[in-house]
Amino acid sequence: MATAFTVRDLFDRLSGVLELEQVGPPCGLTREITSPEVSSPGLVLSGYMDRFVGERVQVLGETEISYLWSLASEVREPILARYFTFPIPCVFVTKGQEFPKELADAACQADVAVLRSALKTAEFYRRVKPVLEEQFAPSTTLHGSLADVFGVGLFFTGQSGIGKSECVLDLVERGHRLVADDLVIATRRGNDVLIGRGHELQRHYMEIRGVGLIDVPAIFGVRAVRQQKRIEVVVQLTEWNQHAVVDRTGLDGSTKNILDVEVPLITVPLNPGKNITVIAEVIAMNHLLRYSGVDAAEVFNQRLIGRMREAAGNNHPNRRATDAKPAADVRRYLQEDDE
C-alpha cells in the first residue's frame, strides 16, 4: 500500500525550490494531498462555490489577495469560513504577499496550512506541478534491464538467466549507457510516455552470473550510466525454437501494454553464435528511422508490390516491346557490374 503524501512531505521536499515559509501556527501539516492538480479558487472567493473542486492544492496569487483586501472584514470572514469547509489540503500565497488576518484564522480553525512563497504565481505553478504529477503518476515494477542505446530506451526482458544483463553489459562496453538492471521502476507521464529508472538502493549495480555484483560507473565511468530514460522499445529475449513462428519481415509489428501505453515489442530468439549486442544496436537505429518516417519493411513491401504490378503489366497483350527496354537495361547493368 502506497504511503500517504502529506503537506509536510511537500514542504520538506520543496521548501527551498519554492522558497516557502509557513505563516501562523504550525497547523495542517499532516493533511494528505490526494490530487496532482493545483488550482486557484477563482469565483469561490466571491461566494460562487457550485463547481469548486476542494480536494486540490490551492494557490492565491496577487489577484485573489487583492480581491480579499478589497472586501470589508464582515464580508471576508463568512466567505473564507465557507471556503475552508471544503477538504483543502493546503493554501499557497505567492509573491510573498501579506494577506488578511481572517484568511489565517479561518485556515487554522479548519486545520489547513497556509504557506507563503516568494515566487511569482506563474513560476510557482511551473515548479510545483511537475513534482505533484510525478508523485501521483501511475507506476509499476518490471523485471528486466533498461539501457540507452543511441538515445533510444531499450527494455530487455525474458526469463531468468537468458542473458539480459550480459547483453546490456556488452552494450555499456561499446559506449552505450545503463539505466537499471534486474528491477526497473516504470512511471507513466501524460498519456503515452513511460519513464524507467532503477531502485535507489541497487541503481547502476549489475549482477553477472559467475562474477557477482559489479559497480558499472566505478568500472566504466559516470558516462556509462544515466538516472532515467524513456522506455521506447521492449526487446523480448527467448530461447531458439525452430518450430516457433517468428516475424521475418517486421510488417506484423507487435506491442506490449505497460500502464496502458502500447510500446513496440520485438522478440529475438537466441541461439549459439547470435550477436545480440549488434542486433540491439540495429533495433535502436531502426526505431530512430521509423520515428523519422522511414519504415524499411514497408518500403521493401511497396517495392515488391510495384515489381509484381510491373511484371503483370509486361505480360499484358497490348504492351509494346519498347516498354521492356528500361528493365532490360537494368539487368544488363547489373550483369556487367564487376566491382
CORJOSUL-V935464 format. One record per residue. N is the residue number from 1. RES is the residue in one letter. PHI is phi in degrees with one decimal (none if undefined). Layout:
N,RES,PHI
N,RES,PHI
This chain:
1,M,none
2,A,-68.5
3,T,-75.8
4,A,-63.8
5,F,-102.1
6,T,-102.5
7,V,-62.4
8,R,-62.4
9,D,-59.8
10,L,-65.2
11,F,-65.0
12,D,-64.6
13,R,-78.7
14,L,-121.7
15,S,-58.9
16,G,-75.8
17,V,-64.4
18,L,-95.5
19,E,53.8
20,L,-95.9
21,E,-144.1
22,Q,-88.3
23,V,-103.1
24,G,85.2
25,P,-65.9
26,P,-75.9
27,C,-112.3
28,G,79.3
29,L,-73.7
30,T,-92.1
31,R,-67.0
32,E,-89.3
33,I,-95.1
34,T,-113.9
35,S,-136.7
36,P,-80.8
37,E,-78.9
38,V,-126.2
39,S,-147.9
40,S,-101.4
41,P,-68.7
42,G,61.5
43,L,-67.7
44,V,-58.9
45,L,-70.5
46,S,-94.0
47,G,108.0
48,Y,-90.0
49,M,-123.9
50,D,-66.1
51,R,-113.6
52,F,-82.5
53,V,-98.6
54,G,-83.3
55,E,-82.4
56,R,-90.3
57,V,-64.4
58,Q,-104.8
59,V,-124.7
60,L,-107.7
61,G,-91.5
62,E,-64.7
63,T,-63.8
64,E,-66.3
65,I,-67.1
66,S,-62.4
67,Y,-64.7
68,L,-62.1
69,W,-65.1
70,S,-75.2
71,L,-88.1
72,A,-70.5
73,S,-57.2
74,E,-70.5
75,V,-88.6
76,R,-61.5
77,E,-60.1
78,P,-66.8
79,I,-65.1
80,L,-67.6
81,A,-61.9
82,R,-71.6
83,Y,-57.1
84,F,-87.6
85,T,-78.3
86,F,-79.6
87,P,-77.7
88,I,-72.6
89,P,-66.0
90,C,-166.5
91,V,-124.4
92,F,-107.4
93,V,-113.0
94,T,-93.6
95,K,62.2
96,G,60.1
97,Q,-77.4
98,E,-81.4
99,F,-130.8
100,P,-60.2
101,K,-62.1
102,E,-60.4
103,L,-65.8
104,A,-65.8
105,D,-65.3
106,A,-64.9
107,A,-66.4
108,C,-66.3
109,Q,-64.8
110,A,-89.8
111,D,59.8
112,V,-119.5
113,A,-76.8
114,V,-110.5
115,L,-115.1
116,R,-107.2
117,S,-118.4
118,A,-80.9
119,L,-76.2
120,K,-68.3
121,T,-59.7
122,A,-62.7
123,E,-67.7
124,F,-61.7
125,Y,-59.3
126,R,-61.7
127,R,-88.3
128,V,-85.6
129,K,-64.5
130,P,-60.4
131,V,-67.2
132,L,-68.8
133,E,-63.5
134,E,-67.4
135,Q,-63.2
136,F,-104.2
137,A,-68.6
138,P,-61.3
139,S,-143.3
140,T,-154.1
141,T,-107.5
142,L,-121.6
143,H,-93.6
144,G,164.1
145,S,-129.4
146,L,-117.7
147,A,-135.5
148,D,-98.9
149,V,-117.8
150,F,54.5
151,G,84.8
152,V,-106.5
153,G,-81.4
154,L,-101.7
155,F,-104.0
156,F,-93.5
157,T,-135.0
158,G,155.9
159,Q,-66.1
160,S,-60.2
161,G,86.0
162,I,-80.6
163,G,117.0
164,K,-63.1
165,S,-64.5
166,E,-64.0
167,C,-63.8
168,V,-66.1
169,L,-61.5
170,D,-65.7
171,L,-64.3
172,V,-61.5
173,E,-64.2
174,R,-89.1
175,G,107.2
176,H,-89.0
177,R,-124.5
178,L,-86.3
179,V,-104.9
180,A,-159.9
181,D,-125.8
182,D,76.7
183,L,-126.6
184,V,-118.6
185,I,-94.3
186,A,-102.1
187,T,-126.6
188,R,-90.6
189,R,-111.5
190,G,67.7
191,N,-98.8
192,D,-142.8
193,V,-116.2
194,L,-111.2
195,I,-109.3
196,G,-109.4
197,R,-149.4
198,G,-92.9
199,H,-67.6
200,E,-61.0
201,L,-82.6
202,Q,-113.4
203,R,-60.2
204,H,70.2
205,Y,-101.2
206,M,-128.9
207,E,-105.1
208,I,-109.2
209,R,-60.0
210,G,93.3
211,V,-111.1
212,G,106.3
213,L,-80.2
214,I,-128.1
215,D,-97.4
216,V,-62.9
217,P,-65.0
218,A,-69.9
219,I,-88.4
220,F,-103.8
221,G,98.5
222,V,-68.1
223,R,-72.8
224,A,-87.7
225,V,-135.0
226,R,-145.0
227,Q,-75.9
228,Q,-154.1
229,K,-158.7
230,R,-67.7
231,I,-83.5
232,E,-112.1
233,V,-140.9
234,V,-100.0
235,V,-107.2
236,Q,-92.4
237,L,-92.0
238,T,-131.6
239,E,-74.5
240,W,-65.0
241,N,-141.0
242,Q,-65.5
243,H,-94.7
244,A,-74.1
245,V,-85.9
246,V,-119.8
247,D,-68.1
248,R,-95.0
249,T,-112.6
250,G,86.7
251,L,-76.6
252,D,-93.3
253,G,-68.8
254,S,-109.2
255,T,-134.8
256,K,-123.0
257,N,-89.5
258,I,-126.5
259,L,54.4
260,D,66.1
261,V,-115.5
262,E,-84.1
263,V,-113.7
264,P,-54.1
265,L,-117.7
266,I,-121.5
267,T,-98.2
268,V,-117.7
269,P,-76.6
270,L,-103.2
271,N,-139.1
272,P,-55.5
273,G,94.6
274,K,-76.4
275,N,-90.5
276,I,-68.4
277,T,-66.1
278,V,-64.1
279,I,-61.3
280,A,-62.8
281,E,-64.1
282,V,-65.7
283,I,-58.8
284,A,-64.9
285,M,-66.9
286,N,-65.8
287,H,-64.5
288,L,-63.4
289,L,-62.8
290,R,-63.8
291,Y,-63.4
292,S,-87.9
293,G,101.7
294,V,-109.8
295,D,-111.2
296,A,-58.6
297,A,-64.3
298,E,-72.0
299,V,-62.2
300,F,-63.5
301,N,-63.0
302,Q,-67.3
303,R,-64.7
304,L,-65.1
305,I,-63.1
306,G,-63.6
307,R,-66.0
308,M,-66.4
309,R,-66.5
310,E,-64.5
311,A,-64.0
312,A,-65.4
313,G,-68.7
314,N,-65.0
315,N,-86.3
316,H,-69.6
317,P,-63.2
318,N,-88.5
319,R,-73.8
320,R,-80.1
321,A,-65.7
322,T,-67.2
323,D,-67.2
324,A,-84.7
325,K,-61.4
326,P,-58.8
327,A,-64.5
328,A,-65.9
329,D,-63.9
330,V,-64.8
331,R,-63.1
332,R,-67.3
333,Y,-61.9
334,L,-66.3
335,Q,-70.2
336,E,-90.3
337,D,-80.2
338,D,-98.9
339,E,-67.0
